[in-house]
Amino acid sequence: MTPPWRSLQFRADGTARLSSEYVRFIVARVACTVATYALYLALLRWLRYELAYAISFVFGIAIAYVASARLVFAEPLRLRAALQFPLVYVVQFVATFLLLRLSVEILGIPETWALAIVVVLLLPLTFILSKRIVRGPGPT
């Protein structure tokens, strides 16, 4: 498994650029996050923030798997990977839920901003786990 910082490619002139895979991951993740966050905000009209987050989170898993497999890692959709992919988000869900509660209840960050902050903080973890599941075992 290649760590995310290895996605930097150094040129002869001393400059660096991100690999196209990592750039695609960031773009896809931003699109998925925007869609998920929009759903979260819409649900806040009728639901408490915890339930709004849980529902938008499940929606996000589905679109993130498709985007990761097809657009980011150029892999076919596989039933096994699709079934394993939520494991990435079990880890992320627990971490996000705890950080979201901490942000809102203890730090006093508004409900509408807390989730955005937490999602950005957990992005590198999501990349590593997503790549591992979509690509499967073995060298990547």
N, C-alpha and C positions, 0 to 999 in steps of 0.2 A: 504494500500500500504506500503510495507516494504521499508524503505530508503536503498540506496545502501550500506551505511556503516554497516547496519545490516546483510549484506552478510558475514561479518566476523564471524567465528565460533571459540570460545575460547576453548582450551583444558585444561585438569586438570593440565598439566605441565606448564601452563602459555603461551604457544605458541598460535598463531592464524593462521587460514587459511581461504581463501575465499571459499564460498559455490561453489559447482560445477556449479550451475546455473550462477553465476556471472563470473566464469572462462569461461564457454561456451559462455557467452555473449561477453567477451573480445576477445576470439578466433574468433568467428563469425564476430564480428565487424572489427577486423583486416583484415580478409579475404575479407570482403565487401569493406573496405577502400582501400585495395591494388588494387582490381579490378576497383573500381571507380577512384582511383588516376591514374592508368595506362591509363584508357580511357581519363581522363582529360589531361594527358601529351601528349597522341597521338593527341588529338583534338587541342592542342596548336599549332601544325604545320600549321593548316589552319585557326584557329579561334582566336579571341581575348579571353583573359582569362575569361571574364565574361560569354560569350556564351559557352565556353568549360566547365566551371563549371556548368552552368545550365543543359546542356545535360547530363553530367556525374552524376549529382545529381538525375535526374529522373531515370536513370539506377540503381543507388544505392538504391533508394526506393524499387524498385521491388525485388532486391536480398536480401535486408535487411529484408523485411517482411517475405519472405520464410525462411530465416535463423533464424530469431527470433522465428517464430511460431514453426517450425519443430525441429530445432536443439537446440535452447536455452531453450525455455519454454515448449517444448514437447506438444504443442497444435496442434490440426488439423487446416488446412487452412480454414478460414471462410470468406465468402463474406463480411459480415459486418465489420469484423476486417480489411480485406484487403482494404475496402473503407475508413475506418477511419484512417488507418495507415499513409497515407500521411499527416494527420494533425500534426503528430509528426514532420514531416519534413518541414511543413510550418513554424513552430517556428524555427527549426534549419536552414532553408534556409535563413530567414530574418537575423537571428543572424550571420550566416556564411557569407552571402553576405556583410553585413556591416563591419564585422571584416576583411574580405578579402580585401575590398576596403581600409580600414584603413591601413592594413598591407602593401599593395602594394603601394598605392598612398601617404601615409603620412609617414609611418615608413621606406619605401624603401626596404622592404623584397622582394626578388626575387619571381616572379609569381610561379615558380616551387616549392618553399618551403612554401609560405604563406598558401596555403590550408591545407597542412599537419599539420601545427601548430594550425590552427583554429579548425580543426576536433578533435584533441586531447583535446583541451580545452573544447569542448562541449560534450565529451563522457558521462559524468555522467547525463546530461540532457536527452540525447538520451535513456539511459538505463531506467530511470524512466518512461518516456512517452511511450516507446515501451512496457514495461511490462504491463502498465495499459491498453493499447489498445488490446494487444494480449490476455491477460488473461480475459479482460472484467471487468465489475463492480463487486464489492464484495471483500471479503477477499482473499488475495493471499498467 
